[in-house]
Amino acid sequence: AAQGEKIVTLDGAERQLTSEMLVIADARRPVAIAGVMGGKDAEVSFGTKRVLLESAWFDPISIRRTSRNLKLASDSSYRFERGVDLEQVASCARRAAALIVEAAGGYVVWGPVDKRFSRNKPKAILWEPEQARALGEEIPPLKQRKIFLALGCRITGSTSRWKVAPPSFRADLKEPVDLLEELARLTGYQNFPTTLPRPAPTFAAQENREGNGEKEIDLRGRENKIRRLLVAGGLDEILTYSLIGPDALQRFDPTGSLKKAQQLFLQNPLSVDLSILRPTLLIGALETVARNFNRRAAAGMALFELGRTYHWDAQGKPEERRTLSIALAGLKTGSWNAKPSCWDLYDAKGILDALSERLGGKKLHWRAWNNQDIDRACPWFRPETVTIGDDARAPRVAWIGITDSRFTAFEIPSNVEVVLAEVGWQACWAAPASPAMLVSLPKVAPVTRDIAVVLDEAVPYSEIASCIRLAGGSLVQKVHLFDQYRGSQVPSGKKSLAYTVTYAAGDRTLTDDEVNQAHASIVEALRGQFAATLRS
């Protein structure tokens, strides 16, 4: 068509054409939009005496673009944009002329005029009868040949390798896999035996090439073990989308600590809300908690998710990280003899400590975040936020905390505190577990002594317990915190912690002198390391 040319189609609408649209025209003007709809000027009416039949093949892409740009769909465009058989165009014109003569009378004035660029020559497909074994059932070559011939294909070649030329009306037959599908369809899927799928490969770390005896780790098996332990502990598993949108990320991270340069964007997202590969599992966890509370599905919930998070590594390449998230909110499940209580930070800490112990990982070291870290990374978290690692200098592989009551971005009720934890578990628990050691029951009773110390508020429990074990030596069997006090009897900025220390030698009864000496060493160590004072 000429640019800007107009035509009135059979539906009575005037349409403006572009130079990219194909039309059927006489010497002066277009009479039809090719492959889409005829023009009003060429419409058949009760006064029509002569009819010119035109049968054509049009490029499916051209017809699809024209139909979309004009917002005009028809039976004609439906067929042409999916492709028709080029070799049947002339025979269809003859058949239409015969039907008109038969149904309406009249006669054919002039026979067909065939104008074509070239004949359609379907490309032959290389086929080996042995390829049919992929279906799991032996199909004899003779049966394969009969099926292909029944489809209208032409077969040439040797016994072991054929050239199968599909008929012109089977434009979908292009590759060997298409022939394989036809064999399965015409043989009958019900005639193939049912077999179990092959076992999925394990995502296992390869054994160390240096030959240091490091064991191979089955990460999928380890992930399943984490899942079983958490479900056995009363948590429910959730599955959330791997794709998030900028709005969800902004609600979770209003300060922008998860920098835009560190995010992985899709090149061709289906929508804006599914345009970023998630850098954390906690967005999905918070959305799930909000959805359940707002629909009053439960008074409390304990959820976990095992999934992948997506980041840029040090070399600037995208990487997946195996991640565990835990969300505890609302009330724990109560019973007839106990009142319901709320989930708190120590429940999440206990879950992670138990996981680490059962998985044979290193003991987790807990340390508090300072206020600057909290303000920069998660402003909606209370200062109880802590991170965990193998030691105080280890990089942060996990963190845990409680949402602030001012946090309303995910429409969680203001009276509900949500305890959240996220762990890069492969860095914590992927190492081979040490074999469990069985020890005999003690034959002598242990000795217990209590000690209460007053020290600075900032000193964490874990450092005090480590100091007690180190100072007491091999005689210290257990350290248990049984009391924590802050009040009028303790100076401001201080706290009082009371521990029960259990002493045992295992094979003999300890004397009072041995216990007193070990206990005195502990007191001196606490005084020297933390400036602690005894509290009577």
VEXLODREN-914375 format. One record per residue (C-alpha): residue number from 1; x, y, z. Coordinates in Angstrom, 2 decimals. Layout:
N
NUM X Y Z
...
# end
This chain:
536
1 0.00 0.00 0.00
2 0.98 3.61 -0.38
3 1.83 5.37 2.86
4 -1.36 6.89 4.30
5 -3.62 5.18 1.74
6 -7.13 4.41 2.99
7 -9.57 1.55 2.39
8 -13.07 0.77 3.61
9 -13.16 -2.89 4.66
10 -16.10 -5.29 4.64
11 -16.99 -4.35 8.24
12 -17.68 -0.77 7.05
13 -14.70 0.79 8.85
14 -12.23 3.05 7.09
15 -8.63 2.05 7.76
16 -5.44 3.91 7.07
17 -2.62 1.82 5.63
18 1.15 2.02 5.71
19 3.75 1.10 3.15
20 4.58 -2.08 5.13
21 1.07 -3.53 4.67
22 0.36 -5.84 1.73
23 -2.81 -5.19 -0.31
24 -4.56 -6.73 -3.32
25 -5.22 -3.95 -5.85
26 -6.43 -3.22 -9.34
27 -4.76 -0.62 -11.54
28 -6.13 2.30 -9.45
29 -6.79 1.36 -5.85
30 -6.61 -1.48 -3.27
31 -9.60 -3.82 -3.17
32 -8.53 -5.93 -0.15
33 -6.04 -6.03 2.73
34 -4.12 -9.15 1.79
35 -4.75 -12.08 4.10
36 -6.84 -10.02 6.52
37 -10.09 -8.68 5.06
38 -11.60 -7.67 1.71
39 -12.64 -4.14 0.74
40 -16.20 -2.83 0.61
41 -15.85 -2.08 -3.12
42 -15.21 -5.77 -3.90
43 -18.04 -7.12 -1.74
44 -20.33 -9.77 -3.28
45 -23.97 -8.58 -3.36
46 -27.30 -9.79 -4.83
47 -26.43 -7.95 -8.05
48 -23.07 -9.64 -8.55
49 -22.79 -11.31 -11.97
50 -19.09 -12.07 -12.28
51 -16.60 -13.18 -9.62
52 -12.82 -13.18 -9.82
53 -11.33 -15.85 -7.54
54 -7.91 -15.11 -6.07
55 -6.05 -17.76 -4.06
56 -2.70 -16.86 -2.53
57 0.01 -17.64 -0.02
58 1.14 -14.77 2.22
59 4.11 -14.45 4.56
60 2.74 -15.25 8.06
61 4.89 -12.55 9.69
62 3.57 -9.86 7.34
63 -0.05 -10.86 7.96
64 0.46 -11.00 11.73
65 1.98 -7.51 11.82
66 -0.76 -6.04 9.63
67 -3.52 -7.62 11.74
68 -1.92 -6.37 14.97
69 -1.26 -2.83 13.72
70 -4.79 -2.43 12.38
71 -6.29 -4.17 15.43
72 -8.25 -6.26 12.95
73 -8.53 -10.04 13.36
74 -10.47 -12.31 11.02
75 -10.79 -15.95 10.02
76 -8.50 -15.18 7.12
77 -5.74 -13.65 9.28
78 -6.08 -16.51 11.77
79 -5.18 -19.00 9.03
80 -2.59 -17.04 7.09
81 -0.58 -15.90 10.10
82 -0.17 -19.54 11.11
83 0.96 -20.58 7.65
84 -0.89 -22.40 4.86
85 0.29 -25.00 2.35
86 1.86 -23.28 -0.63
87 1.33 -26.30 -2.89
88 -2.43 -26.36 -2.28
89 -3.11 -22.75 -3.29
90 -3.93 -23.60 -6.95
91 -5.97 -26.70 -6.13
92 -8.01 -24.71 -3.59
93 -8.89 -22.15 -6.30
94 -10.07 -24.93 -8.63
95 -12.10 -26.53 -5.86
96 -13.77 -23.21 -5.00
97 -14.72 -22.62 -8.66
98 -16.23 -26.11 -8.87
99 -18.31 -25.55 -5.71
100 -19.65 -22.22 -7.00
101 -20.71 -23.79 -10.31
102 -22.31 -26.69 -8.43
103 -24.16 -24.58 -5.85
104 -25.04 -21.38 -7.75
105 -24.90 -22.27 -11.42
106 -22.97 -20.29 -13.96
107 -19.77 -21.40 -15.62
108 -16.04 -20.86 -15.50
109 -15.01 -18.22 -18.03
110 -11.27 -18.58 -17.79
111 -9.02 -21.21 -16.24
112 -6.45 -20.60 -13.53
113 -3.45 -18.36 -13.98
114 -0.61 -19.55 -11.75
115 1.90 -16.89 -10.75
116 4.45 -18.06 -8.24
117 8.00 -17.22 -7.31
118 9.16 -20.81 -6.90
119 7.95 -24.24 -5.91
120 8.03 -25.27 -2.28
121 10.66 -27.94 -1.71
122 10.47 -29.29 1.83
123 13.89 -29.87 3.36
124 14.65 -33.55 3.94
125 15.30 -34.66 7.53
126 18.19 -37.01 8.23
127 16.82 -39.94 10.23
128 18.38 -43.09 11.67
129 15.94 -45.84 12.74
130 18.07 -46.35 15.87
131 16.92 -42.95 17.11
132 13.49 -44.41 17.90
133 15.03 -46.12 20.97
134 14.76 -42.79 22.75
135 11.06 -43.58 23.23
136 11.92 -46.50 25.50
137 10.42 -49.10 23.17
138 11.86 -50.89 20.16
139 10.04 -49.86 16.96
140 11.05 -51.97 13.93
141 12.40 -49.99 10.95
142 9.66 -51.43 8.74
143 6.97 -50.03 11.05
144 8.74 -46.67 11.14
145 8.77 -46.57 7.33
146 5.03 -47.35 7.17
147 4.25 -44.53 9.62
148 6.32 -41.99 7.71
149 4.74 -43.02 4.39
150 1.28 -42.76 5.93
151 2.13 -39.16 6.88
152 2.83 -38.41 3.22
153 6.61 -38.34 3.55
154 9.04 -39.47 0.85
155 11.88 -41.71 2.04
156 15.24 -42.23 0.35
157 18.62 -43.44 1.55
158 20.28 -46.58 2.92
159 19.02 -49.08 5.47
160 20.64 -47.37 8.47
161 20.18 -43.74 7.42
162 17.17 -42.20 5.69
163 16.27 -38.90 4.16
164 12.67 -38.20 5.10
165 11.03 -35.40 3.07
166 7.76 -34.30 4.70
167 4.77 -33.26 2.56
168 4.21 -29.58 1.91
169 1.26 -29.40 4.30
170 3.39 -30.58 7.25
171 5.50 -27.48 7.76
172 5.88 -28.47 11.43
173 8.15 -31.40 10.56
174 11.61 -29.82 10.56
175 13.90 -31.85 12.82
176 14.43 -35.49 13.87
177 12.67 -34.80 17.17
178 9.51 -33.94 15.20
179 9.62 -37.34 13.51
180 10.17 -38.97 16.89
181 7.05 -37.28 18.20
182 5.03 -38.57 15.24
183 6.27 -42.12 15.88
184 5.14 -41.87 19.50
185 1.77 -40.36 18.56
186 0.88 -42.94 15.90
187 2.26 -45.90 17.85
188 0.14 -44.83 20.83
189 1.52 -43.48 24.07
190 -0.39 -46.16 25.95
191 1.71 -48.82 24.22
192 4.97 -47.63 25.76
193 6.04 -49.24 29.06
194 6.01 -47.19 32.24
195 9.52 -46.70 33.61
196 10.92 -44.80 36.56
197 12.91 -41.68 35.70
198 16.65 -41.70 36.08
199 17.87 -40.48 39.48
200 18.60 -36.78 39.49
201 22.28 -35.87 39.73
202 23.47 -34.65 43.11
203 24.86 -31.17 43.35
204 27.92 -32.39 45.16
205 31.17 -30.60 45.71
206 33.97 -32.46 43.96
207 36.57 -34.14 46.12
208 39.59 -31.95 46.76
209 42.10 -32.37 43.94
210 45.04 -32.07 46.32
211 44.06 -35.41 47.80
212 43.75 -34.24 51.40
213 41.00 -36.75 52.12
214 38.16 -34.22 52.20
215 34.82 -35.99 51.78
216 32.41 -35.31 48.96
217 29.37 -33.35 50.09
218 25.86 -33.97 48.81
219 24.37 -30.48 49.07
220 20.92 -31.60 47.99
221 20.93 -34.29 50.66
222 22.09 -31.75 53.24
223 19.29 -29.39 52.19
224 16.73 -32.18 52.61
225 18.10 -32.91 56.08
226 17.70 -29.25 57.06
227 14.14 -29.40 55.76
228 13.32 -32.56 57.78
229 14.81 -31.13 60.98
230 12.85 -27.88 60.72
231 9.57 -29.63 59.93
232 10.16 -31.98 62.86
233 10.67 -28.88 65.02
234 7.19 -27.60 64.16
235 7.96 -25.11 61.38
236 6.01 -24.93 58.12
237 7.81 -24.68 54.80
238 6.86 -21.94 52.34
239 7.83 -21.40 48.70
240 7.90 -17.87 47.32
241 8.72 -16.36 43.94
242 12.37 -15.96 42.91
243 11.42 -12.72 41.13
244 10.49 -9.51 42.92
245 9.79 -5.93 41.89
246 11.40 -2.57 42.76
247 8.44 -1.64 45.00
248 8.85 -4.73 47.20
249 12.59 -4.15 47.43
250 12.05 -0.50 48.36
251 9.62 -1.47 51.13
252 12.11 -3.96 52.53
253 15.17 -1.76 52.06
254 14.16 1.92 52.27
255 17.74 3.11 52.90
256 19.08 1.41 49.77
257 21.69 -0.75 51.55
258 21.02 -3.39 48.88
259 22.51 -1.15 46.22
260 20.99 -1.07 42.77
261 24.37 -1.94 41.24
262 24.33 -5.19 43.20
263 20.89 -6.27 42.00
264 20.32 -8.67 39.12
265 17.73 -7.31 36.68
266 16.08 -9.39 33.97
267 16.64 -8.18 30.43
268 13.08 -9.01 29.30
269 10.81 -9.22 32.37
270 7.17 -10.20 32.01
271 6.25 -7.29 34.26
272 7.86 -4.69 36.51
273 6.80 -6.69 39.57
274 8.85 -9.66 38.32
275 11.96 -7.87 37.11
276 14.61 -8.49 39.80
277 16.15 -11.76 40.97
278 15.67 -11.72 44.74
279 18.76 -10.83 46.83
280 17.04 -12.08 50.01
281 14.34 -14.56 51.01
282 12.96 -12.27 53.71
283 10.76 -10.24 51.36
284 8.74 -13.36 50.55
285 8.67 -14.31 54.24
286 7.29 -10.91 55.29
287 4.67 -10.96 52.53
288 3.56 -14.44 53.65
289 3.32 -13.36 57.31
290 1.30 -10.28 56.36
291 -1.05 -12.24 54.11
292 -1.81 -14.83 56.80
293 -2.34 -12.31 59.58
294 -4.52 -10.03 57.48
295 -6.71 -12.98 56.53
296 -6.76 -14.21 60.14
297 -5.45 -17.58 59.07
298 -3.63 -18.11 62.38
299 -2.76 -16.39 65.64
300 0.89 -17.23 65.12
301 3.17 -18.93 62.65
302 6.62 -20.44 62.35
303 7.81 -20.51 58.74
304 10.97 -21.38 56.87
305 12.12 -21.38 53.25
306 15.05 -23.04 51.56
307 15.80 -21.29 48.29
308 18.33 -19.43 46.20
309 19.29 -15.80 46.41
310 21.10 -14.03 43.61
311 24.11 -11.73 43.82
312 27.19 -10.47 41.99
313 30.41 -12.15 43.09
314 33.83 -10.49 43.53
315 34.63 -11.05 39.84
316 31.46 -9.31 38.72
317 29.70 -12.51 37.71
318 26.19 -13.51 38.85
319 26.00 -16.30 41.41
320 23.37 -18.28 43.27
321 23.61 -18.78 47.03
322 21.81 -21.49 48.94
323 19.90 -19.67 51.64
324 17.65 -20.48 54.59
325 15.13 -18.00 55.99
326 13.09 -18.34 59.18
327 10.12 -16.18 60.21
328 8.47 -16.49 63.64
329 5.47 -14.28 64.40
330 2.59 -14.07 66.83
331 1.81 -16.76 69.38
332 3.29 -20.19 69.74
333 0.88 -23.09 69.73
334 -0.56 -23.42 73.24
335 -1.92 -26.42 75.11
336 -4.51 -27.09 77.78
337 -2.00 -26.77 80.62
338 0.08 -23.88 79.34
339 -0.78 -20.37 78.23
340 0.29 -19.32 74.73
341 3.42 -17.18 74.58
342 4.96 -15.10 71.81
343 7.86 -16.17 69.67
344 11.05 -14.30 70.56
345 14.64 -13.90 69.45
346 15.87 -16.79 71.59
347 13.52 -19.23 69.88
348 15.15 -18.44 66.53
349 18.61 -18.62 68.10
350 17.77 -22.01 69.58
351 16.53 -23.30 66.23
352 19.77 -22.28 64.49
353 21.97 -23.65 67.30
354 20.09 -26.96 67.17
355 20.44 -27.11 63.40
356 24.17 -26.48 63.62
357 24.57 -29.19 66.23
358 22.53 -31.77 64.34
359 24.29 -31.02 61.05
360 27.73 -31.38 62.60
361 28.78 -27.82 61.80
362 31.06 -25.59 63.83
363 29.59 -23.95 66.90
364 27.96 -20.67 65.93
365 29.42 -17.51 67.41
366 26.86 -14.83 68.19
367 27.66 -11.15 68.38
368 25.48 -8.05 68.52
369 25.35 -5.45 65.77
370 26.21 -1.94 66.77
371 23.74 0.86 66.19
372 25.54 2.15 63.09
373 25.22 -1.25 61.40
374 21.54 -1.41 62.27
375 20.76 2.09 60.97
376 22.60 1.47 57.75
377 21.43 -2.09 56.95
378 17.95 -2.50 58.45
379 16.43 0.61 60.09
380 13.24 -1.24 60.93
381 15.02 -3.76 63.17
382 15.28 -3.52 66.92
383 18.80 -3.33 68.44
384 18.65 -7.00 69.47
385 19.82 -7.83 65.95
386 22.82 -10.16 65.96
387 24.94 -11.88 63.38
388 26.53 -15.29 63.47
389 29.79 -16.68 62.20
390 32.40 -19.23 63.13
391 34.38 -16.67 65.14
392 34.40 -12.97 65.88
393 36.46 -12.18 62.78
394 34.43 -14.34 60.38
395 32.39 -12.67 57.65
396 28.69 -12.35 58.26
397 26.97 -15.37 56.77
398 23.70 -14.86 58.63
399 21.74 -12.44 60.71
400 18.72 -12.44 62.97
401 16.50 -9.79 64.50
402 13.04 -8.52 65.47
403 10.96 -6.03 63.49
404 10.28 -2.68 65.06
405 6.68 -1.73 65.82
406 7.08 1.25 63.46
407 7.68 -1.09 60.56
408 4.44 -1.03 58.54
409 5.73 -1.45 54.97
410 4.28 -4.96 54.62
411 1.01 -4.15 56.48
412 1.78 -6.50 59.38
413 -0.31 -5.61 62.46
414 1.59 -3.19 64.71
415 1.16 -5.42 67.78
416 2.92 -8.34 66.06
417 6.68 -8.72 66.33
418 8.28 -10.80 63.61
419 11.53 -12.61 64.35
420 13.49 -13.02 61.13
421 16.65 -14.96 60.39
422 18.53 -15.56 57.16
423 21.46 -17.94 56.83
424 23.79 -18.68 53.95
425 23.73 -22.27 55.14
426 26.26 -23.64 52.67
427 28.97 -21.54 54.35
428 27.89 -22.77 57.81
429 26.85 -26.38 57.40
430 28.12 -27.75 54.10
431 31.34 -29.19 55.54
432 31.32 -32.97 56.15
433 29.94 -33.78 59.59
434 32.27 -35.40 62.08
435 31.16 -38.85 63.21
436 29.16 -38.87 66.43
437 31.23 -39.93 69.44
438 29.62 -42.19 72.01
439 30.78 -41.82 75.62
440 29.95 -43.92 78.63
441 27.65 -42.62 81.32
442 29.45 -41.00 84.28
443 30.11 -43.39 87.15
444 30.56 -40.63 89.73
445 28.38 -37.64 90.53
446 29.51 -34.22 89.21
447 30.05 -31.18 91.45
448 28.18 -27.90 90.80
449 29.06 -24.37 91.93
450 27.19 -21.13 91.30
451 28.84 -17.84 90.43
452 27.19 -14.41 89.98
453 29.18 -11.59 88.44
454 28.51 -7.93 87.71
455 30.02 -6.60 84.50
456 29.49 -4.17 81.63
457 26.22 -4.38 79.69
458 28.08 -4.74 76.38
459 29.85 -7.99 77.30
460 28.06 -10.88 75.52
461 27.13 -14.14 77.16
462 29.20 -16.24 74.74
463 32.48 -14.54 75.71
464 31.79 -15.05 79.41
465 30.98 -18.75 78.89
466 34.13 -19.20 76.79
467 36.24 -17.55 79.49
468 34.77 -19.88 82.16
469 35.49 -22.99 80.11
470 39.03 -21.87 79.28
471 39.92 -20.91 82.85
472 38.36 -24.01 84.40
473 40.14 -26.34 82.01
474 39.14 -29.95 81.42
475 37.22 -30.14 84.70
476 34.45 -27.82 83.46
477 31.78 -30.07 81.98
478 28.92 -27.58 81.55
479 28.21 -23.84 81.92
480 24.56 -22.82 82.39
481 23.18 -19.27 82.67
482 20.24 -19.35 85.08
483 19.69 -15.69 85.98
484 20.08 -12.20 84.55
485 19.40 -9.09 86.60
486 19.26 -5.36 85.94
487 17.94 -3.13 88.67
488 18.53 -0.93 91.66
489 21.16 -3.24 93.16
490 23.32 -3.06 90.03
491 24.99 0.18 88.82
492 23.76 1.83 85.63
493 25.34 0.36 82.49
494 26.01 -2.92 84.28
495 24.25 -6.27 84.45
496 24.39 -9.27 86.74
497 24.70 -12.77 85.30
498 24.52 -15.92 87.38
499 25.96 -19.22 86.12
500 25.96 -22.79 87.33
501 29.29 -24.44 86.55
502 29.37 -28.25 86.53
503 32.72 -29.92 87.32
504 33.52 -33.56 86.62
505 36.63 -35.69 86.03
506 34.74 -38.59 84.47
507 36.63 -41.48 86.07
508 36.94 -40.33 89.68
509 35.34 -38.17 92.34
510 36.75 -34.64 92.53
511 38.05 -33.31 95.83
512 36.97 -29.97 97.28
513 40.49 -28.62 96.78
514 40.39 -29.40 93.03
515 37.00 -27.76 92.59
516 37.94 -24.72 94.69
517 41.14 -24.23 92.75
518 39.34 -24.41 89.37
519 36.57 -22.09 90.64
520 39.11 -19.55 91.92
521 40.85 -19.59 88.52
522 37.54 -18.77 86.85
523 36.87 -15.84 89.20
524 40.35 -14.39 88.57
525 39.95 -14.79 84.81
526 36.60 -12.96 84.82
527 38.09 -10.13 86.90
528 41.10 -9.79 84.66
529 39.33 -10.05 81.30
530 36.04 -8.24 81.96
531 36.69 -6.28 85.20
532 33.87 -8.33 86.70
533 32.99 -8.24 90.39
534 31.31 -10.98 92.40
535 27.75 -10.39 93.49
536 26.65 -12.02 96.70
# end
